[in-house]
Amino acid sequence: MSRHDIIFAGAGHNNLVAAAYAARAGFRVLVLEGAPRIGGDTGTEELTLPGFLHDPCATAHNLIQSNPLMRNNELELDRHGLKYLYPDPVFTMPFLGGSSISMWRDVERTCAELARFSKADAEAYRQLLAEWDLMAQVVNDERANVPRPQADVEARTQASPLGAKMLAIRQATAIDIVTLRFREEHVRAFFAWIAFMTLHPLDEPETGLMAFSLAAGRQRFSWILPEGGSIRLPLALARDIEEHGGTILTSKSITRIAVEGGRATAVETKDGSIYEADRAIVSTIHVKHLPEIVGQENLPGDYLAGVARWKPNLTMFVTHYALSEAPRFRMTDGLGACVTMGALESLDAYAAMLAAFRAGKIDLREPVFLALTPSVIDASRAPAGKHTFKVVSFLPYELAQGPEHWDSIKQDVSNELFERLSLLSPNLSRRIVMAEHVESPLDLERRNPANWRGSCHGGANSPEQSGYFRPVEGWSSYRTPVAGLYQTGACTHPGGSVSGLPGRNCAEVLLRDLGSSLDDVIRSNSAVNSLPRPRRKGQGWGP
Ligand SMILES: Cc1cc2nc3c(=O)[nH]c(=O)nc-3n(C[C@H](O)[C@H](O)[C@H](O)COP(=O)(O)OP(=O)(O)OC[C@H]3O[C@@H](n4cnc5c(N)ncnc54)[C@H](O)[C@@H]3O)c2cc1C
């Protein structure tokens, strides 16, 4: 048995963020991860051939750029080798009819692309970015704090520079925003695709802001990705935790959180080890799994009912390829390799995709794609001249025959998707494929228990599962009904993606409850970090 102040259950990037602040606050920190390596959905693995570094899940690290952690360099992760790359073009979208639209880092260049389809739409894009500038502070402030009640959110929205207009935008569907603001069908598809990149169904209410935030975020930060792969973020966090005296153990699947006298006191792992926590336990275990691990008898009925109602979000189907050359896609000035390409033919194709999804059907006639070739900008991802290629499509976890049916059909589905994608790239053929690795929505759940029902963002971010209601109404403050037990990660506000916000927000609440504060940590770090510090040796939690 070993004792620590705070035990962090799971080593996804959010819990590592929370642990890093806690370690810097001087607490004895222990992080226990069930998988053989840290990072959760923010990882990098040789999935195909030696030397080919694939991100099995997240590649883009956009949302974390607005987190004060990164914006103000609070944890100085660059000292631990974290370096971001900014692809240009940001992404390109070729259409089957032969045209294409690219987003470039230069706004005017993006507008020139749009103007080829519609001058009015290019102007509408400038307007959209200008309006986002007037709304961003309100949204960023909401995301970087404990959720407020709905009435408070509405009052703050009304008080924003756009006032009632912002309220109308936030209540609208993203599809309505795209349709009202843009006239030309290709341009509409372009903006619907980018708004969809956090997988909220854009025809649902209260998705209106997505039509602004995702386009503006990509325009500002590009399809930003860490050099060396997604794992570089968790690795840098882990080094920071260890540098501040924390310990990280992998292959430690937590089977029980012990509760004594209503208080979380210890965790037990699958191998029978018990670790005691003197001050707190912070969980990033999916809320659907939490009652079993904590014991239903230790959770009140309203919390259990909220967890029982929890719904997954849309799911992805991913194939990773090792390629002998980079796929080239159509751009305005001819064919070119690019880090990110998107494919969506029209708003009708988007509606068809959602309809098939909701019916549990696989419709491969006009698939929506996100395809990434990180090695175009990052030579460390593949052997010289070779490339890693990730093809993401959006297909349901639930099938009429049950999710296990994926095991029988996934290779055929992947092959069909490859053929469809090849129509958009003249050199993308079996000739350049050296190896491949397919992950269905079921495989994504097997890879990480936090991907419950294949959900890659914890669960739907629908109105009843977001903000004040995430994960359960009354428990959105990162505290749980069990004293000393905190919850962070994608199931908590503001939800999934590599944002680090659930982790930092949770750290703020945790530290305050323990008599410390995030502000104190940040202030004292800026003084201490100017001094050289010895580097502790890593303990084998990563590559
Ligand atoms: C295919 C795919 C592509 C994606 N692409 C992007 C992208 O490009 N950009 C983006 O921003 N987001 C993307 N996402 C979403 C994003 O990766 C996740 O929302 C985010 O990484 C979640 O981080 P987290 O820290 O909350 O949890 P996770 O990364 O899920 O970490 C949770 C950790 O807890 C561990 N754990 C769970 N239960 C236990 C237990 N009982 N005991 C011990 N450990 C446990 C897990 O093993 C895991 O390591 C993608 C997701 C997927 C699946």
The ligand as an SDF file (V2000), in Angstrom:
LIG
                    3D

 53 58  0  0  0  0  0  0  0  0999 V2000
  -10.4320    8.8880  -33.8570 C   0  0  0  0  0  0  0  0  0  0  0  0
  -10.4370   10.1370  -33.0320 C   0  0  0  0  0  0  0  0  0  0  0  0
   -9.9500   11.3070  -33.5790 C   0  0  0  0  0  0  0  0  0  0  0  0
   -9.9560   12.4750  -32.8310 C   0  0  0  0  0  0  0  0  0  0  0  0
   -9.4270   13.6180  -33.3700 N   0  0  0  0  0  0  0  0  0  0  0  0
   -9.3400   14.7270  -32.6270 C   0  0  0  0  0  0  0  0  0  0  0  0
   -8.6220   15.8510  -33.0960 C   0  0  0  0  0  0  0  0  0  0  0  0
   -7.9980   15.8320  -34.1760 O   0  0  0  0  0  0  0  0  0  0  0  0
   -8.5980   16.9560  -32.3190 N   0  0  0  0  0  0  0  0  0  0  0  0
   -9.2140   16.9970  -31.1040 C   0  0  0  0  0  0  0  0  0  0  0  0
   -9.1630   18.0490  -30.4330 O   0  0  0  0  0  0  0  0  0  0  0  0
   -9.8550   15.9250  -30.6100 N   0  0  0  0  0  0  0  0  0  0  0  0
   -9.9150   14.7880  -31.3280 C   0  0  0  0  0  0  0  0  0  0  0  0
  -10.5120   13.6760  -30.8000 N   0  0  0  0  0  0  0  0  0  0  0  0
  -11.1190   13.7510  -29.4630 C   0  0  0  0  0  0  0  0  0  0  0  0
  -10.0540   13.8180  -28.3690 C   0  0  0  0  0  0  0  0  0  0  0  0
   -8.9930   12.9660  -28.6840 O   0  0  0  0  0  0  0  0  0  0  0  0
  -10.6160   13.4290  -27.0170 C   0  0  0  0  0  0  0  0  0  0  0  0
  -11.8470   14.0830  -26.7730 O   0  0  0  0  0  0  0  0  0  0  0  0
   -9.6550   13.7980  -25.9000 C   0  0  0  0  0  0  0  0  0  0  0  0
   -8.3710   13.2890  -26.1720 O   0  0  0  0  0  0  0  0  0  0  0  0
  -10.1580   13.2890  -24.5610 C   0  0  0  0  0  0  0  0  0  0  0  0
   -9.1630   13.5390  -23.5940 O   0  0  0  0  0  0  0  0  0  0  0  0
   -9.3860   13.1480  -22.0770 P   0  0  0  0  0  0  0  0  0  0  0  0
   -8.1690   13.5510  -21.3400 O   0  0  0  0  0  0  0  0  0  0  0  0
  -10.6530   13.7060  -21.5900 O   0  0  0  0  0  0  0  0  0  0  0  0
   -9.5890   11.5820  -22.0490 O   0  0  0  0  0  0  0  0  0  0  0  0
   -8.8850   10.3610  -22.7670 P   0  0  0  0  0  0  0  0  0  0  0  0
   -7.8580   10.7910  -23.7170 O   0  0  0  0  0  0  0  0  0  0  0  0
   -9.9800    9.4970  -23.2500 O   0  0  0  0  0  0  0  0  0  0  0  0
   -8.1400    9.6670  -21.5560 O   0  0  0  0  0  0  0  0  0  0  0  0
   -8.7960    8.9190  -20.5740 C   0  0  0  0  0  0  0  0  0  0  0  0
   -7.7470    7.9740  -19.9910 C   0  0  0  0  0  0  0  0  0  0  0  0
   -8.2940    7.3170  -18.8610 O   0  0  0  0  0  0  0  0  0  0  0  0
   -7.8950    5.9620  -18.9060 C   0  0  0  0  0  0  0  0  0  0  0  0
   -8.8510    5.1730  -18.1450 N   0  0  0  0  0  0  0  0  0  0  0  0
  -10.1760    5.0370  -18.3790 C   0  0  0  0  0  0  0  0  0  0  0  0
  -10.7150    4.1980  -17.4720 N   0  0  0  0  0  0  0  0  0  0  0  0
   -9.6980    3.8240  -16.6490 C   0  0  0  0  0  0  0  0  0  0  0  0
   -9.6130    2.9670  -15.4990 C   0  0  0  0  0  0  0  0  0  0  0  0
  -10.6750    2.3140  -15.0160 N   0  0  0  0  0  0  0  0  0  0  0  0
   -8.3980    2.8250  -14.8960 N   0  0  0  0  0  0  0  0  0  0  0  0
   -7.3060    3.4750  -15.3470 C   0  0  0  0  0  0  0  0  0  0  0  0
   -7.3250    4.2790  -16.4310 N   0  0  0  0  0  0  0  0  0  0  0  0
   -8.5160    4.4460  -17.0620 C   0  0  0  0  0  0  0  0  0  0  0  0
   -7.8980    5.6210  -20.3780 C   0  0  0  0  0  0  0  0  0  0  0  0
   -7.1080    4.4730  -20.6490 O   0  0  0  0  0  0  0  0  0  0  0  0
   -7.3330    6.9030  -20.9830 C   0  0  0  0  0  0  0  0  0  0  0  0
   -5.9290    6.8610  -21.0540 O   0  0  0  0  0  0  0  0  0  0  0  0
  -10.4790   12.4780  -31.5080 C   0  0  0  0  0  0  0  0  0  0  0  0
  -10.9340   11.2880  -30.9430 C   0  0  0  0  0  0  0  0  0  0  0  0
  -10.9070   10.1180  -31.6850 C   0  0  0  0  0  0  0  0  0  0  0  0
  -11.3630    8.8340  -31.0420 C   0  0  0  0  0  0  0  0  0  0  0  0
  1  2  1  0
  2  3  1  0
  2 52  2  0
  3  4  2  0
  4  5  1  0
  4 50  1  0
  5  6  2  0
  6  7  1  0
  6 13  1  0
  7  8  2  0
  7  9  1  0
  9 10  1  0
 10 11  2  0
 10 12  1  0
 12 13  2  0
 13 14  1  0
 14 15  1  0
 14 50  1  0
 15 16  1  0
 16 17  1  0
 16 18  1  0
 18 19  1  0
 18 20  1  0
 20 21  1  0
 20 22  1  0
 22 23  1  0
 23 24  1  0
 24 25  2  0
 24 26  1  0
 24 27  1  0
 27 28  1  0
 28 29  2  0
 28 30  1  0
 28 31  1  0
 31 32  1  0
 32 33  1  0
 33 34  1  0
 33 48  1  0
 34 35  1  0
 35 36  1  0
 35 46  1  0
 36 37  1  0
 36 45  1  0
 37 38  2  0
 38 39  1  0
 39 40  1  0
 39 45  2  0
 40 41  1  0
 40 42  2  0
 42 43  1  0
 43 44  2  0
 44 45  1  0
 46 47  1  0
 46 48  1  0
 48 49  1  0
 50 51  2  0
 51 52  1  0
 52 53  1  0
M  END
$$$$
